Amino acid sequence: MEYIDCNTCEQYMNAFIENKLVGEMLWQFLTHVERCPDCFEELEIRYLIAEALGRLENGEAINLHRELAHKIKATKRAMYFHYFNEDILRTLEIISMVIIVYEVFGFLSDFFGIVF
């Protein structure tokens, strides 16, 4: 897995806030932000700007630091679940192929009298 640098991370901050990052780039972005205090701080500032303006107009209470941390955690949890499901599907495909091969060899053995 490749890791992104701070410049690349900065380029994707707005896309993350707008929920437009997906797949491997999202994973790399989240990993970098969690490990880099400077990028987390920059993301926090951008998140504050993006979210706070609308909420202040509505008079809503704001704890954006906690909300951003929650957004990162929830996104990573969803990605873990996605990758776990992909692993389960791959495992089921392999098991299916083994069963098919076993059945084909069993059929050949019965039909032609071949012993494997």
C-alpha positions in Angstrom: 0.0 0.0 0.0 1.3 3.4 -0.9 1.2 6.3 1.5 0.5 9.8 0.5 2.5 12.9 1.5 1.2 16.1 3.1 0.7 17.9 -0.3 -1.4 15.1 -1.7 -3.4 15.0 1.6 -4.1 18.7 1.4 -5.4 18.3 -2.2 -8.0 15.7 -1.0 -9.3 17.5 2.1 -12.2 19.2 0.5 -13.2 16.0 -1.3 -13.2 14.2 2.1 -15.3 16.9 3.7 -17.8 16.6 0.8 -17.8 12.8 1.0 -16.3 12.4 -2.5 -13.2 10.4 -1.6 -13.5 6.6 -2.1 -11.5 3.4 -2.2 -7.8 3.3 -1.7 -7.3 7.1 -1.9 -9.8 7.5 1.0 -8.0 4.9 3.0 -4.6 6.5 2.4 -6.0 9.9 3.2 -7.5 8.8 6.5 -4.3 6.9 7.5 -2.2 10.0 6.8 -4.5 12.4 8.6 -4.5 10.2 11.7 -0.7 10.1 11.8 0.1 13.7 10.8 -0.9 16.4 13.3 -0.3 19.2 10.9 -2.6 17.7 8.3 -5.3 16.9 10.9 -5.1 20.5 12.1 -5.5 21.8 8.5 -8.4 19.4 7.9 -10.0 20.6 11.2 -9.8 24.2 10.0 -11.3 23.4 6.6 -14.0 21.3 8.3 -14.8 24.2 10.7 -15.1 26.6 7.8 -17.3 24.2 5.7 -19.6 23.2 8.5 -19.7 26.1 10.9 -21.0 28.8 8.7 -24.3 27.1 8.0 -24.8 26.0 11.6 -24.0 29.4 13.1 -26.7 31.0 10.9 -29.2 28.4 12.3 -28.0 28.9 15.9 -26.9 25.3 16.4 -24.3 24.2 19.0 -21.0 23.2 17.5 -18.3 20.8 18.6 -16.5 20.3 15.3 -13.4 18.7 16.7 -15.4 15.8 18.1 -17.6 15.6 14.9 -14.5 15.4 12.7 -12.9 12.7 14.8 -16.2 10.8 14.7 -16.4 11.3 10.9 -12.9 9.8 10.5 -13.6 6.9 12.8 -17.0 6.1 11.2 -15.5 6.2 7.7 -12.6 3.9 8.7 -15.1 1.5 10.3 -17.2 1.4 7.1 -14.0 0.8 5.1 -13.0 -2.1 7.4 -16.4 -3.6 6.9 -16.1 -3.2 3.1 -12.7 -4.8 3.0 -13.9 -7.6 5.4 -16.8 -8.3 3.0 -14.5 -8.5 0.0 -12.3 -11.0 1.9 -15.4 -13.1 2.8 -16.5 -13.1 -0.8 -13.0 -14.1 -2.1 -13.0 -17.0 0.5 -16.4 -18.2 -0.6 -15.3 -18.1 -4.3 -12.3 -20.2 -3.4 -14.4 -22.7 -1.5 -16.9 -22.8 -4.3 -14.1 -23.5 -6.8 -12.7 -26.3 -4.6 -16.2 -27.9 -4.4 -16.7 -27.7 -8.1 -13.3 -29.2 -8.8 -14.0 -32.0 -6.3 -17.4 -32.7 -7.9 -15.9 -32.7 -11.4 -13.2 -35.2 -10.4 -15.9 -37.3 -8.6 -18.0 -37.3 -11.8 -15.0 -38.2 -14.0 -14.1 -40.9 -11.6 -17.6 -42.4 -11.6 -18.2 -42.0 -15.3 -14.9 -43.2 -16.6 -13.9 -45.4 -13.8 -10.8 -43.3 -13.2 -9.3 -43.3 -9.7 -7.7 -40.1 -8.6 
